[in-house]
Amino acid sequence: MDIVFHSSHADISEAMQRRTGRQVEKLALRLPRAVGAVVRFEEDGPERRVEIVLSAPRHTRLVASATGRHFGPLVTEVIARLTVQADKEKRDVKHRAARERAKTVARG
């Protein structure tokens, strides 16, 4: 899986990039066939923002962002939001497949 880091007016340490990368990879295990993620760090004075976009074929892109004072807690918050979205996406795919199987059985 490819993870692309963008920083806008923000200095991101290697440790923060490694930590974020590990969390995104762990999150990608919840979404089948995840192919890439874009992580954006922005800083404007005391205001900081983190946004993560996770992509997988045949799935909607998962997007979450958070704003606050420090990057560490923001990354954790964004990962938590994406985890909820990934679990919902996984359930939706399973329900869609079950409906299709039920239609096939009913027809034939």
C-alpha positions in Angstrom: 0.0 0.0 0.0 1.3 3.5 -0.9 1.1 6.2 1.7 1.8 9.7 0.5 2.5 12.5 3.1 1.8 16.1 2.3 2.7 18.9 4.7 1.6 22.5 4.2 3.6 25.0 6.3 4.2 22.2 8.8 7.3 20.5 10.0 6.5 16.8 10.6 9.1 14.7 12.4 10.2 11.3 11.1 8.7 9.7 14.2 5.3 11.3 13.5 5.4 10.0 9.9 6.4 6.5 11.1 3.6 6.5 13.7 1.0 7.7 11.3 2.2 5.2 8.6 1.8 2.3 11.1 -1.6 3.4 12.1 -2.8 3.8 8.5 -1.4 0.4 7.6 -3.2 -1.2 10.5 -6.4 0.6 9.4 -6.0 -0.6 5.9 -6.3 -4.2 7.1 -9.9 -3.5 7.9 -10.7 -2.4 4.3 -10.1 -5.2 1.7 -7.6 -4.4 -1.0 -6.7 -0.9 0.2 -4.3 0.5 -2.3 -3.3 3.9 -1.1 -3.6 6.7 1.4 -2.9 10.4 1.4 -2.0 12.0 4.7 -2.1 15.8 4.8 -0.7 17.9 7.7 -1.4 21.6 7.7 -0.3 24.2 10.2 -1.6 27.8 10.4 -0.2 29.5 13.5 -1.5 27.6 16.6 -4.1 25.8 14.5 -3.1 22.3 13.1 -5.2 20.1 10.8 -4.7 16.4 9.8 -6.7 14.8 6.9 -6.4 11.2 5.7 -7.9 9.8 2.5 -7.9 6.0 2.2 -8.6 4.5 -1.2 -9.6 0.9 -2.3 -10.9 -0.4 -5.6 -14.7 -0.9 -5.7 -15.1 1.0 -2.5 -15.9 4.7 -1.8 -12.9 6.7 -0.7 -12.8 7.1 3.1 -12.0 10.7 4.2 -11.6 12.1 7.7 -10.0 15.2 9.2 -9.5 16.9 12.5 -8.4 20.3 13.7 -6.6 21.1 17.0 -3.4 22.2 18.7 -1.2 19.1 18.4 -0.6 16.6 15.6 -0.4 13.5 17.8 -4.0 13.5 19.2 -5.3 14.7 15.8 -3.9 11.6 14.0 -5.4 9.4 16.6 -8.8 11.1 16.2 -8.7 10.8 12.4 -7.8 7.1 12.6 -10.7 6.5 14.9 -13.1 8.2 12.5 -11.8 6.2 9.6 -12.0 3.0 11.5 -15.8 3.6 12.0 -16.1 4.3 8.3 -14.1 1.2 7.3 -16.2 -1.0 9.5 -19.4 0.4 8.0 -18.1 -0.1 4.5 -17.1 -3.7 5.2 -20.6 -4.4 6.6 -22.2 -2.7 3.5 -20.2 -4.9 1.1 -21.2 -8.1 3.0 -24.9 -7.1 3.0 -24.8 -6.2 -0.7 -23.3 -9.7 -1.4 -25.9 -11.4 0.7 -28.7 -9.6 -1.1 -27.3 -10.6 -4.5 -27.1 -14.3 -3.4 -30.7 -14.1 -2.1 -31.9 -12.7 -5.5 -30.0 -15.5 -7.3 -31.5 -18.2 -5.2 -35.1 -16.7 -5.5 -34.8 -16.6 -9.3 -33.6 -20.1 -9.9 
